């Protein structure tokens, strides 16, 4: 296994995927980026820490330490857009969410993208797939919970302010409606705003692994960052990333969601 992949194994029927919390940029690529700050700007900041409690629940966590600017482990490896007609970033992004150039010169060539896929993307998904197989040998039903976050306001990607909780099931394809509804009900009970299959309806991970007929139910959670940190009006090198709140408002809800995912899987095993 690549030393850029972290796997914490548990025996509960739940895997939490963390494809965008990494900040590592290989030394040979550092100089190609406009700045290391810009290359890390769109990280899903502190999400791995928000879900660290999963270890106490015997949950499996799979994380890559590499920055999404090097390669995005939640994009279709073929390069096909997951959101046709909408602004998005590619497998090896050429720009930030705000449209700023990531590279001094030309973006990665097709050959370089393929190299990065083999070195960084494939090992992450090999680890994720292996853990799902391992748990399916123990449980009839397993849940894959793909954990994400994003700034609440990014005009290039979406209008207005993003809801606190963005649940993605690719239109109900990737998991049983009972799981989706259980998660949605918990989010709604928090009093914070929620949307199901809105702007973020599930990335490649959710769509690729979510096969309810095979006992794997996948759901993506995209959190608006204001639920756990103080977002600046305009991120810059002085104020971003902001530190996470010591007691984030979304934390109790996330705990309840993870408990519900485990209960769902056990109830269907």
Secondary structure, DSSP 8 states (H G I E B T S, - for coil): --TTEEEE--SSSEEEEESS---B--HHHHTTBS-HHHHHTT--TTHHHHTGGGGGGT-EEEEE-B-TTT--TTS-TT---SSTTS----TT-SB-TT--B-BSSS---HHHHHHHIIIIIHHHHHHHHHHHHHHHTT-S-EEEEEEEEE-S--TTTSSS---SEEEE-TTTTSS-HHHHHHHHHHHHHTTS-EEESSS----HHHHHH-BGGGTEEEEEEEEEGGGTB---SS--TTT-S--B-TT-TTHHHHHHHHHHHHHHHHHT-
